[in-house]
Amino acid sequence: MAKRIAVVDNTKIKDMEKKKHIQSLCPVNRAGTDCIYFDGPKLRIDESSCIGCGICSNAAPEAIKIINLPEALDKEPVHRFGKNEFALYSLPIPIFGKVVGIIGVNGIGKSTAIKILANVLKPNLGILDKESSTQDLINYFKGTEAQLYFEKVKKGSIKVAYKPQHVDSIPKQFTGKVIDLLKKVDEKGLLDEMCEKFELTKFLDRDIKNISGGELQRVACAATFLKDADLYIFDEVTSYLDIKQRLRVAKAIRELPGQDKAVLVIEHDLIALDYMTDYVHIMYGSKGAYGIVSQMRPTKNGINTYLEGFLREENIRFRDSKILFNVKAPEKSSEIHNLTSWPGFSKKYGDFRLEADAGELKTNEKVGILGENGIGKTSFVKILAGVDRPDDAELDLKVKVSYKPQYLDSTSEDMVMVLLQDALQKYEVELIRPLEIKPLLLKKICELSGGELQRVAICLALSVPADLVLLDEPSAYLDVEQRLNISKVISHIVEMRKISALIVDHDLLFLDYLSDKLLVFSGEPARHGKAQGPYPMEKGMNSLLKELAITLRREEATGRPRINKEESYKDREQKSSGKYYYA
């Protein structure tokens, strides 16, 4: 008999008559068994009685999921949040002396898994309203490496340092100056070294509630490093960080484990994940319903397997198609025309000065914008959008512009379906379906998560009648697959409407996958920034990577970009030839 899981989101079917109608459709109920029943006002499904016919889920596809689980999954879940709610099967395994990464889509249980390992969440082993003991976990994982880990936990020989995903919650938990927080957690006596490593010295005396998201992320990483722990856990370390900061944090994490230390990392930036980890677990399943942790793989093999979407050893396909980084076809001159241009200009913002060289855009062109935080990328885009004006030039792009800002307004009481009326009428196939907007239509903007709000904002920007679309950090809050999916959506809209797009982002892999050309910002953060380009991809990437002192190659099987190991033969070869971007 097939084992299955039923997930019911009662918030998406509030009408009691609709619930009763769904119940009346169930063939098991008609035969006299209460498969679909009511628990107060909530609709519930008895998984042991369910035959998997799918009639109820077809009647309410946004609220009900009936999923047949893999046959090999014969155990109860490690943790289930409630009746007909998300279930997690298995856990990632820390390896002492190594950095282990965890990769998977949002809503698949990554954060839940590491919270269990960090002892932040007590698992129930599928028995609701019961917290399992460490001995229960030892018995559950008998014969696996997880058993050895929990035996160490039981003996008290595992101390965990945990950097949470949502660093913006830190000011709600701690008050006072940054330096006071770091002194409080410094168990190694390495405060000065960590402040230097993560570039915290300029804002140590500021109140923690007055620092930016990127500064909070670096403070959280430093605080985790300062703890004397056996297991270090980092949940999404690159959020809010620019490329240079991402590489600095990734390098620090890569160097963290000794023989007696283990590190676990959840990360959506594949280049950073590849750079800092030795092994990876892939998490798969059904988003919002259940998650399974795959066996551990060496990082290169693991990321390639994730992109392929097929676990050979487990014989499980978790995605319909492969993700490949194809070499871009040459431009077709008959389809490309000049769209707009801007003169050289400058703008003062207090002590900061932005300069931009003259540039032009063509139709069917997707231009990535790269550079450090605080170097003027957002200011440049605001000027092109007409939000700000330059000090020394008249700027008239002579085209209609659509602009998605970096920071999104999440306070609106408007319904998503009202905001996206044009997209619903004109772009059902091109935007609504691929961006998975349908489940969000009846929500208010203020009820959306960060990732949901991002997808809605991108959908709105791409649906507005415009010749030029400006997107500021569209990959923020999105998982790997969503980022690559967004890039396909942007490309399709640009080519279909013969328009152009400028995209500010810090994810090198995302921009490599999407961009035809690059605008590169150089200078000194908070003091001076200069925009140059658009350049062809190779020239733009070479300019940036030379400044970062890293080289990128293409991985043979998938074509994805990878950072060469510092001072490796390939790294030295590319640097000596001046080809920092794909020799």
C-alpha positions as CSV (number, residue, x, y, z in Angstrom):
1,M,0.0,0.0,0.0
2,A,1.4,3.4,-1.0
3,K,2.3,5.7,1.8
4,R,1.1,9.2,1.3
5,I,0.9,12.6,3.0
6,A,-2.0,15.0,3.0
7,V,-1.4,18.7,3.6
8,V,-4.3,21.1,4.2
9,D,-3.9,24.9,4.4
10,N,-7.2,26.0,6.0
11,T,-6.3,29.7,5.6
12,K,-6.9,29.3,1.8
13,I,-10.4,27.8,2.1
14,K,-12.2,29.9,4.7
15,D,-15.7,29.4,3.3
16,M,-17.4,26.6,5.2
17,E,-19.7,25.7,2.3
18,K,-16.7,25.1,0.1
19,K,-15.2,22.9,2.8
20,K,-18.4,20.9,3.0
21,H,-18.5,20.6,-0.8
22,I,-14.9,19.2,-0.8
23,Q,-15.9,16.7,1.9
24,S,-18.9,15.5,-0.1
25,L,-16.7,14.8,-3.2
26,C,-14.5,12.2,-1.4
27,P,-15.3,8.6,-2.5
28,V,-14.1,7.2,0.8
29,N,-16.5,9.4,2.7
30,R,-19.3,8.3,0.3
31,A,-18.5,4.7,1.2
32,G,-19.0,5.5,4.9
33,T,-15.5,6.2,6.2
34,D,-14.5,9.6,7.6
35,C,-11.5,10.3,5.4
36,I,-12.2,14.0,5.2
37,Y,-13.6,15.3,8.4
38,F,-13.9,18.5,10.5
39,D,-11.8,19.4,13.5
40,G,-13.8,22.4,14.7
41,P,-13.8,24.8,11.7
42,K,-10.8,23.1,10.2
43,L,-10.9,20.6,7.4
44,R,-8.7,17.5,8.1
45,I,-7.7,14.4,6.1
46,D,-7.1,11.0,7.6
47,E,-4.0,9.9,5.7
48,S,-4.4,6.2,6.6
49,S,-7.9,6.2,4.9
50,C,-6.9,8.3,1.9
51,I,-6.7,6.4,-1.4
52,G,-4.9,9.1,-3.2
53,C,-7.6,9.8,-5.8
54,G,-6.8,13.5,-5.9
55,I,-10.4,14.6,-6.2
56,C,-10.2,16.9,-3.1
57,S,-6.9,18.5,-4.3
58,N,-8.3,19.1,-7.7
59,A,-11.3,20.9,-6.1
60,A,-8.9,23.1,-4.0
61,P,-5.5,22.9,-5.6
62,E,-4.1,26.0,-3.7
63,A,-5.2,24.5,-0.3
64,I,-4.9,20.7,-0.5
65,K,-2.0,18.5,-1.5
66,I,-2.2,14.7,-1.6
67,I,1.3,13.3,-2.2
68,N,2.5,9.7,-2.6
69,L,5.8,9.4,-0.8
70,P,8.8,7.5,-2.2
71,E,8.6,3.8,-1.3
72,A,11.9,3.9,0.5
73,L,10.4,6.3,3.0
74,D,9.1,3.7,5.4
75,K,9.8,5.6,8.6
76,E,7.8,8.1,10.5
77,P,9.0,11.7,9.9
78,V,11.7,13.2,12.1
79,H,9.3,16.1,12.8
80,R,5.8,17.0,11.8
81,F,4.4,20.4,12.6
82,G,0.8,19.3,13.1
83,K,-2.1,17.3,11.6
84,N,-2.0,17.6,7.8
85,E,1.0,20.0,8.1
86,F,4.6,19.9,6.9
87,A,6.7,16.8,7.6
88,L,10.5,16.5,7.6
89,Y,12.2,13.1,6.9
90,S,15.9,12.6,7.8
91,L,18.5,15.2,8.7
92,P,21.8,16.5,7.3
93,I,25.0,15.1,8.9
94,P,27.7,17.3,10.4
95,I,31.3,16.0,9.5
96,F,34.0,17.1,11.9
97,G,36.9,18.8,10.0
98,K,34.6,19.6,7.0
99,V,32.1,22.2,5.8
100,V,28.8,20.6,4.7
101,G,26.4,22.6,2.6
102,I,22.6,22.1,2.3
103,I,20.9,23.0,-1.0
104,G,17.2,23.0,-1.9
105,V,14.2,25.2,-2.7
106,N,12.4,27.4,-0.1
107,G,9.8,25.6,2.0
108,I,11.5,22.2,1.8
109,G,12.6,22.1,5.5
110,K,16.3,23.3,5.4
111,S,16.0,25.7,8.3
112,T,13.8,23.2,10.2
113,A,16.5,20.5,9.9
114,I,19.3,22.7,11.2
115,K,17.2,24.0,14.0
116,I,16.8,20.4,15.2
117,L,20.6,19.9,15.0
118,A,21.1,23.2,16.8
119,N,18.7,22.1,19.6
120,V,16.5,25.2,18.8
121,L,13.6,22.9,17.8
122,K,12.7,19.7,19.6
123,P,11.6,17.1,17.1
124,N,8.5,14.9,17.7
125,L,9.3,11.9,15.4
126,G,5.9,12.2,13.9
127,I,4.1,11.9,17.2
128,L,2.2,15.2,17.6
129,D,2.2,17.1,20.9
130,K,5.3,15.1,22.1
131,E,8.9,16.2,22.3
132,S,11.4,13.4,21.7
133,S,14.4,12.9,23.9
134,T,17.9,12.6,22.7
135,Q,17.8,8.9,23.4
136,D,14.7,8.7,21.1
137,L,16.7,10.3,18.3
138,I,19.6,7.9,18.9
139,N,17.2,4.9,18.5
140,Y,15.5,6.5,15.5
141,F,18.9,7.0,13.6
142,K,20.4,3.7,14.8
143,G,23.1,2.4,12.4
144,T,23.7,5.8,10.8
145,E,26.2,8.6,11.3
146,A,23.4,10.7,12.8
147,Q,23.3,8.2,15.7
148,L,27.0,9.0,16.5
149,Y,26.2,12.7,16.4
150,F,23.2,12.4,18.9
151,E,25.3,10.2,21.2
152,K,27.8,13.0,21.4
153,V,24.9,15.4,22.1
154,K,23.6,13.2,24.9
155,K,27.1,13.1,26.5
156,G,27.1,17.0,26.4
157,S,30.2,17.0,24.1
158,I,28.5,19.1,21.4
159,K,28.3,22.8,21.7
160,V,26.5,24.6,18.9
161,A,27.0,28.1,17.5
162,Y,24.0,29.1,15.3
163,K,23.6,32.0,12.9
164,P,19.9,32.3,12.1
165,Q,18.5,33.0,8.7
166,H,16.6,36.2,9.6
167,V,19.3,38.6,10.8
168,D,16.9,41.5,10.8
169,S,15.4,40.0,14.0
170,I,18.6,40.6,15.9
171,P,17.8,44.2,16.9
172,K,14.6,42.8,18.5
173,Q,16.5,40.4,20.7
174,F,19.5,42.6,21.6
175,T,19.9,46.3,22.4
176,G,22.9,48.5,22.7
177,K,26.1,49.0,20.7
178,V,27.5,46.5,18.3
179,I,30.7,46.3,20.3
180,D,28.8,45.4,23.4
181,L,27.0,42.5,21.7
182,L,30.3,41.1,20.3
183,K,32.1,41.4,23.7
184,K,29.3,39.5,25.3
185,V,29.7,36.5,23.0
186,D,33.5,36.5,22.6
187,E,34.6,33.2,24.0
188,K,37.8,32.9,22.1
189,G,39.4,36.3,22.7
190,L,39.4,37.0,19.0
191,L,37.3,40.2,19.0
192,D,39.8,42.4,17.2
193,E,40.6,39.8,14.6
194,M,37.0,39.1,13.8
195,C,36.1,42.9,13.6
196,E,39.0,43.2,11.1
197,K,38.0,40.1,9.1
198,F,34.4,41.1,8.7
199,E,35.1,44.9,8.4
200,L,33.1,45.9,11.4
201,T,35.5,48.6,12.9
202,K,33.7,51.6,11.3
203,F,30.4,51.0,13.1
204,L,31.3,49.2,16.4
205,D,30.0,52.1,18.4
206,R,26.7,52.4,16.6
207,D,23.4,51.1,18.1
208,I,22.6,47.7,16.7
209,K,19.1,48.9,15.6
210,N,20.7,51.6,13.4
211,I,22.9,49.4,11.2
212,S,22.0,48.1,7.7
213,G,21.1,44.6,6.7
214,G,24.6,43.9,5.3
215,E,26.2,45.2,8.5
216,L,23.8,43.0,10.6
217,Q,24.7,40.0,8.5
218,R,28.4,40.5,9.1
219,V,27.9,41.2,12.8
220,A,25.9,37.9,13.1
221,C,28.7,36.0,11.3
222,A,31.4,37.5,13.5
223,A,29.3,36.7,16.7
224,T,29.0,33.1,15.5
225,F,32.8,32.8,14.8
226,L,33.5,34.3,18.3
227,K,31.7,31.4,20.1
228,D,33.9,28.4,21.1
229,A,31.7,25.7,19.6
230,D,32.0,22.2,18.2
231,L,29.4,22.7,15.5
232,Y,28.9,26.0,13.6
233,I,25.7,26.4,11.7
234,F,25.1,29.3,9.2
235,D,21.7,29.8,7.7
236,E,22.0,31.9,4.5
237,V,25.2,33.9,5.0
238,T,25.2,35.9,1.7
239,S,21.9,37.8,2.1
240,Y,22.4,41.6,2.0
241,L,26.2,41.1,1.2
242,D,27.9,42.4,-2.0
243,I,30.3,40.1,-4.0
244,K,33.4,41.1,-2.2
245,Q,31.8,40.6,1.2
246,R,30.3,37.2,0.1
247,L,33.8,35.9,-0.9
248,R,35.3,37.2,2.4
249,V,32.7,35.4,4.5
250,A,32.8,32.3,2.3
251,K,36.6,32.1,2.7
252,A,36.4,32.6,6.5
253,I,33.8,29.7,6.7
254,R,36.0,27.5,4.5
255,E,38.9,28.0,6.9
256,L,36.9,27.6,10.1
257,P,36.8,23.8,10.7
258,G,39.7,22.1,12.4
259,Q,39.8,18.4,13.1
260,D,37.5,18.9,16.0
261,K,35.0,21.4,14.5
262,A,32.1,20.8,12.0
263,V,30.3,23.4,9.9
264,L,26.9,23.3,8.3
265,V,25.8,26.0,5.8
266,I,22.5,26.7,4.0
267,E,23.1,28.9,1.0
268,H,21.3,29.8,-2.3
269,D,24.3,31.5,-4.0
270,L,25.8,28.5,-5.8
271,I,29.2,30.1,-6.4
272,A,29.6,30.9,-2.7
273,L,28.3,27.5,-1.7
274,D,30.7,25.8,-4.1
275,Y,33.6,27.9,-2.8
276,M,33.1,27.2,0.9
277,T,31.9,23.6,1.2
278,D,33.5,20.1,1.0
279,Y,30.2,18.2,0.7
280,V,26.6,19.0,0.2
281,H,23.2,17.5,1.0
282,I,20.3,18.0,-1.5
283,M,16.9,18.5,0.0
284,Y,13.9,17.6,-2.1
285,G,10.3,16.7,-1.7
286,S,7.2,18.9,-2.1
287,K,7.4,22.5,-1.1
288,G,5.3,23.2,1.9
289,A,4.4,19.5,2.3
290,Y,7.4,17.4,3.1
291,G,11.2,17.4,2.8
292,I,13.8,14.7,2.5
293,V,17.6,15.0,3.0
294,S,19.6,13.1,0.3
295,Q,22.8,11.3,1.1
296,M,25.9,13.4,1.2
297,R,27.9,14.1,-2.0
298,P,31.2,15.9,-2.7
299,T,30.3,19.5,-3.5
300,K,31.0,19.5,-7.2
301,N,29.0,16.3,-7.8
302,G,26.3,17.4,-5.4
303,I,25.7,20.8,-7.1
304,N,25.8,19.1,-10.6
305,T,23.3,16.5,-9.3
306,Y,21.0,19.3,-8.1
307,L,21.2,21.1,-11.4
308,E,20.4,17.8,-13.2
309,G,17.4,17.2,-11.0
310,F,18.0,13.5,-10.7
311,L,19.4,11.5,-7.7
312,R,20.9,8.4,-9.4
313,E,21.6,6.5,-6.2
314,E,18.1,7.0,-4.9
315,N,16.6,6.7,-8.4
316,I,14.5,9.8,-7.7
317,R,13.8,12.7,-10.2
318,F,12.9,15.8,-8.2
319,R,12.7,18.3,-11.2
320,D,11.4,17.8,-14.7
321,S,14.3,19.3,-16.5
322,K,18.1,19.9,-16.2
323,I,19.5,23.4,-15.6
324,L,22.3,24.1,-18.1
325,F,24.5,27.2,-18.5
326,N,24.7,27.4,-22.2
327,V,27.2,29.6,-24.0
328,K,25.2,32.6,-25.3
329,A,24.5,32.8,-29.1
330,P,26.0,35.7,-30.9
331,E,23.8,38.8,-31.3
332,K,21.6,39.0,-34.4
333,S,22.1,42.5,-35.7
334,S,18.8,42.4,-37.6
335,E,16.9,42.1,-34.4
336,I,18.9,44.6,-32.3
337,H,18.5,48.4,-32.5
338,N,19.6,51.4,-30.4
339,L,17.0,51.9,-27.6
340,T,18.3,54.7,-25.5
341,S,21.4,56.4,-24.2
342,W,22.6,58.6,-21.4
343,P,25.3,61.3,-21.2
344,G,28.1,61.2,-18.6
345,F,26.8,62.6,-15.3
346,S,27.6,63.0,-11.6
347,K,25.5,63.3,-8.4
348,K,26.5,64.3,-4.9
349,Y,24.8,62.6,-1.9
350,G,26.3,64.3,1.2
351,D,29.9,63.0,1.3
352,F,29.3,60.4,-1.5
353,R,29.9,61.3,-5.1
354,L,28.5,59.2,-8.0
355,E,30.0,59.4,-11.5
356,A,28.7,57.7,-14.6
357,D,30.3,57.4,-18.0
358,A,28.1,57.9,-21.1
359,G,26.4,54.7,-22.1
360,E,23.7,53.2,-24.4
361,L,21.3,50.4,-24.5
362,K,20.0,48.3,-27.4
363,T,16.7,46.4,-27.7
364,N,16.7,42.7,-26.7
365,E,19.5,43.5,-24.2
366,K,19.8,42.4,-20.6
367,V,22.6,44.3,-18.8
368,G,23.8,43.2,-15.3
369,I,25.1,45.8,-12.8
370,L,27.9,44.7,-10.5
371,G,29.8,46.4,-7.7
372,E,30.2,46.6,-3.9
373,N,27.5,47.9,-1.5
374,G,27.5,51.6,-1.0
375,I,29.1,52.4,-4.3
376,G,26.2,54.0,-6.1
377,K,24.4,51.2,-8.0
378,T,21.0,51.9,-6.6
379,S,21.5,55.7,-7.0
380,F,22.4,55.2,-10.6
381,V,19.3,53.2,-11.3
382,K,17.1,55.8,-9.5
383,I,18.5,58.5,-11.7
384,L,17.7,56.4,-14.9
385,A,14.2,55.8,-13.4
386,G,13.7,59.6,-12.9
387,V,13.4,59.2,-9.1
388,D,16.6,61.4,-8.7
389,R,18.2,64.0,-11.0
390,P,21.9,64.3,-11.8
391,D,23.7,67.5,-10.8
392,D,25.4,68.4,-14.1
393,A,23.4,67.0,-17.0
394,E,20.0,66.9,-18.5
395,L,18.8,63.3,-18.6
396,D,16.0,62.3,-20.9
397,L,16.0,58.6,-21.9
398,K,13.1,59.2,-24.3
399,V,11.6,55.8,-23.4
400,K,9.0,54.5,-20.9
401,V,10.7,53.1,-17.8
402,S,9.5,50.5,-15.3
403,Y,11.3,50.4,-12.0
404,K,11.5,47.7,-9.2
405,P,13.3,49.3,-6.2
406,Q,15.7,47.4,-3.9
407,Y,13.5,47.9,-0.8
408,L,9.9,46.9,-1.4
409,D,6.8,48.4,0.3
410,S,5.3,45.7,2.4
411,T,2.7,47.8,4.2
412,S,0.0,48.0,1.6
413,E,-3.5,46.5,2.4
414,D,-4.2,46.0,-1.3
415,M,-4.8,42.5,-2.6
416,V,-2.2,41.0,-5.0
417,M,-4.9,40.5,-7.7
418,V,-5.7,44.2,-7.7
419,L,-2.0,45.2,-8.0
420,L,-1.5,42.7,-10.9
421,Q,-4.6,43.3,-12.9
422,D,-2.6,44.0,-16.1
423,A,-0.4,40.9,-15.7
424,L,-3.5,38.7,-15.1
425,Q,-5.1,39.9,-18.3
426,K,-2.0,40.0,-20.6
427,Y,0.7,37.7,-19.2
428,E,-0.9,34.6,-17.7
429,V,1.5,32.3,-19.4
430,E,4.6,34.5,-19.4
431,L,4.5,35.8,-15.8
432,I,1.6,34.6,-13.6
433,R,2.3,30.8,-14.0
434,P,6.2,30.7,-14.0
435,L,6.4,33.2,-11.1
436,E,3.8,31.1,-9.1
437,I,1.6,34.1,-8.5
438,K,-1.7,32.3,-8.5
439,P,-1.5,31.1,-4.8
440,L,-0.8,34.7,-3.8
441,L,-3.7,36.5,-5.6
442,L,-6.1,36.6,-2.6
443,K,-3.4,37.7,-0.2
444,K,-2.8,41.3,0.9
445,I,0.6,42.8,0.1
446,C,1.3,43.2,3.8
447,E,0.7,39.4,4.3
448,L,3.4,38.3,1.9
449,S,6.8,36.8,2.8
450,G,10.0,38.3,1.5
451,G,10.2,35.9,-1.4
452,E,6.5,36.2,-2.3
453,L,6.7,40.0,-2.2
454,Q,9.8,39.9,-4.5
455,R,8.0,37.7,-7.1
456,V,5.0,40.0,-7.0
457,A,7.2,43.1,-7.5
458,I,9.1,41.5,-10.4
459,C,5.8,40.5,-12.0
460,L,4.5,44.1,-11.7
461,A,7.6,45.6,-13.1
462,L,7.7,43.3,-16.1
463,S,3.9,43.7,-16.8
464,V,4.0,47.5,-17.0
465,P,4.0,48.9,-20.6
466,A,7.7,50.1,-20.8
467,D,10.7,50.0,-23.1
468,L,13.2,49.8,-20.3
469,V,12.9,47.7,-17.1
470,L,15.1,48.5,-14.1
471,L,15.3,45.7,-11.5
472,D,17.2,46.4,-8.2
473,E,18.3,43.1,-6.5
474,P,15.6,40.8,-7.9
475,S,17.2,37.6,-6.5
476,A,16.9,38.7,-2.9
477,Y,14.9,36.2,-0.7
478,L,14.7,33.7,-3.6
479,D,16.1,30.2,-3.7
480,V,18.4,28.8,-6.4
481,E,15.6,27.5,-8.7
482,Q,13.5,30.7,-8.3
483,R,16.5,32.8,-9.2
484,L,17.2,30.8,-12.4
485,N,13.5,30.7,-13.2
486,I,13.3,34.5,-12.8
487,S,16.2,35.0,-15.2
488,K,14.3,32.9,-17.8
489,V,11.2,35.0,-17.3
490,I,13.1,38.3,-17.7
491,S,14.9,37.0,-20.8
492,H,11.6,35.9,-22.4
493,I,9.8,39.2,-21.7
494,V,12.8,41.2,-23.0
495,E,12.9,39.2,-26.2
496,M,9.2,38.9,-26.7
497,R,8.6,42.7,-26.3
498,K,11.9,43.8,-27.8
499,I,12.7,45.9,-24.8
500,S,15.8,46.2,-22.6
501,A,16.5,45.4,-18.9
502,L,19.1,46.6,-16.4
503,I,19.5,44.3,-13.4
504,V,21.4,45.1,-10.2
505,D,22.4,42.0,-8.3
506,H,25.2,40.4,-6.2
507,D,24.7,36.8,-7.3
508,L,27.4,36.2,-9.9
509,L,25.8,33.0,-11.1
510,F,22.4,34.6,-11.5
511,L,23.9,37.5,-13.6
512,D,26.1,35.1,-15.6
513,Y,23.0,33.1,-16.5
514,L,20.9,36.2,-17.4
515,S,23.1,39.0,-18.7
516,D,24.3,39.9,-22.3
517,K,26.5,42.8,-21.0
518,L,27.7,44.3,-17.8
519,L,27.9,47.7,-16.1
520,V,30.7,47.7,-13.6
521,F,31.0,50.0,-10.6
522,S,34.3,50.8,-9.0
523,G,35.5,53.2,-6.4
524,E,35.4,53.5,-2.6
525,P,32.1,52.6,-0.8
526,A,30.4,55.5,0.9
527,R,32.9,57.9,-0.7
528,H,33.0,57.6,-4.5
529,G,31.6,55.4,-7.1
530,K,32.0,55.3,-10.9
531,A,29.8,53.4,-13.4
532,Q,31.5,52.2,-16.6
533,G,30.0,50.3,-19.5
534,P,27.9,48.5,-20.6
535,Y,30.7,46.2,-21.6
536,P,30.6,42.7,-23.3
537,M,30.4,40.0,-20.6
538,E,34.0,39.0,-20.8
539,K,35.4,42.5,-20.5
540,G,33.0,43.4,-17.7
541,M,33.7,40.2,-15.7
542,N,37.4,40.5,-16.2
543,S,37.3,44.0,-14.8
544,L,35.4,43.0,-11.7
545,L,37.2,39.7,-11.1
546,K,40.7,41.3,-11.4
547,E,39.7,43.7,-8.6
548,L,38.5,40.7,-6.5
549,A,41.7,38.8,-7.4
550,I,39.7,35.6,-8.3
551,T,39.3,33.7,-11.5
552,L,36.2,31.8,-12.8
553,R,36.1,28.7,-15.0
554,R,33.2,26.8,-16.5
555,E,32.3,23.4,-15.0
556,E,32.6,20.8,-17.7
557,A,29.3,19.0,-17.3
558,T,26.9,21.9,-16.7
559,G,28.7,25.0,-17.9
560,R,28.2,26.7,-14.5
561,P,30.8,29.2,-13.3
562,R,33.1,28.0,-10.5
563,I,35.8,29.9,-8.6
564,N,39.3,28.5,-9.1
565,K,41.2,27.5,-6.0
566,E,43.6,30.3,-5.1
567,E,47.1,29.8,-6.6
568,S,46.0,26.6,-8.3
569,Y,47.4,25.9,-11.8
570,K,44.2,27.0,-13.4
571,D,44.1,30.2,-11.3
572,R,47.7,31.1,-12.1
573,E,47.2,30.3,-15.8
574,Q,44.1,32.5,-16.2
575,K,45.6,35.4,-14.2
576,S,48.8,35.3,-16.3
577,S,46.8,35.4,-19.5
578,G,44.5,38.2,-18.2
579,K,41.5,36.0,-18.7
580,Y,39.9,36.1,-15.2
581,Y,36.5,35.0,-16.7
582,Y,36.5,31.6,-18.4
583,A,39.9,30.8,-20.0
